[in-house]
Amino acid sequence: MSPLLPSNPTFINMILLGGTPEQKIEAARSAGFDQVEIWRQDVEAHSGGPHGLGSKLRENGIGVTDFQVVRDFEGAPGALREEKRRDALFMLETAERLGTDTVLVTASSDPGCIADHIDDDLRWLTREAASRGLRIAYEGLAWSSINFTLASAWACVKRVDEPNLGIVVDPFHIFIRGGDASDLDGIPMSRIYLIQLSDSDLDSCADLQLVIDTARHRRLLPGHGWFPTHTIVERLVGGGYGGPVGIEVFNDEMKARSPQLVAHEAMLALNRAWPQCTS
């Protein structure tokens, strides 16, 4: 297992790794990760579907941090609202069959997002999740239409006020919009469901199209770019955060390489980024 303490399960997002789902699982296991973040595409690519993929993970001793991703859900305009609800229910049901307890939802980036519907939509979703024993991890993206900062995403979580709704902390989205570690102010550690680490050769950037392109194709492993990730880590460790911490890097070049080598590089970067927890 990894040298991080047991209180912080380690994960790698499978989006970083190339190959089949089986090859990605083996790479994560070989590198010492405790868990993986699973995408809908991973389930669709596995011949056994969610049950089969879940079984494969358990056979390898790998847990599932979360199933992702529900996009552009809350505040969906017009007839799209019902379509988004049907798709969200499908995602919840798939998560159940996969064997995870957490579904990741990103704050809507639909320019037609209806702000007055956001809280009601998230409340509906979290209650549907709770009836299945699931949690909703809510993440503001740097390019989200409304909740694009950690502070605004957290304010939304507080307003919705459901016990199975928590927040995702991803320093990429904090730093790229000019935020800093103070964005964590007021967020209880118990309401942070997971930490996704990455880096970038960009500093804060006002060109959102460039931000999106970088986020989806050219993120770097933590410690390989310009972000002062240690400032976030210090706040989280000092606050007693005990949940999963891992690597979420979208990088086309790395994905084209051996998943085994990339997974090992990711684990090395994770242990450098979270040094307070090494044994």
Stockholm file with secondary structure:
# STOCKHOLM 1.0

chainA/1-279         MSPLLPSNPTFINMILLGGTPEQKIEAARSAGFDQVEIWRQDVEAHSGGPHGLGSKLRENGIGVTDFQVVRDFEGAPGALREEKRRDALFMLETAERLGTDTVLVTASSDPGCIADHIDDDLRWLTREAASRGLRIAYEGLAWSSINFTLASAWACVKRVDEPNLGIVVDPFHIFIRGGDASDLDGIPMSRIYLIQLSDSDLDSCADLQLVIDTARHRRLLPGHGWFPTHTIVERLVGGGYGGPVGIEVFNDEMKARSPQLVAHEAMLALNRAWPQCTS
#=GR chainA/1-279 SS CCSBCTTSCEEEEGGGCCSCHHHHHHHHHHHTCSEEEEEHHHHHHSTTHHHHHHHHHHHTTCEEEEEEEECSCTTCCTTHHHHHHHHHHHHHHHHHHHTCSEEEEECCCCTTCCGGGHHHHHHHHHHHHHTTTCEEEEECCTTCSSCCSHHHHHHHHHHHCCTTEEEEECHHHHHTTTCCGGGGTTCCGGGEEEEEECBCSCCSCSCHHHHHHHHHHBCBCTTSSSCCHHHHHHHHHHTTCCSCEEECCCBHHHHTSCHHHHHHHHHHHHHHHSGGGBC
#=GC SS_cons         CCSBCTTSCEEEEGGGCCSCHHHHHHHHHHHTCSEEEEEHHHHHHSTTHHHHHHHHHHHTTCEEEEEEEECSCTTCCTTHHHHHHHHHHHHHHHHHHHTCSEEEEECCCCTTCCGGGHHHHHHHHHHHHHTTTCEEEEECCTTCSSCCSHHHHHHHHHHHCCTTEEEEECHHHHHTTTCCGGGGTTCCGGGEEEEEECBCSCCSCSCHHHHHHHHHHBCBCTTSSSCCHHHHHHHHHHTTCCSCEEECCCBHHHHTSCHHHHHHHHHHHHHHHSGGGBC
//
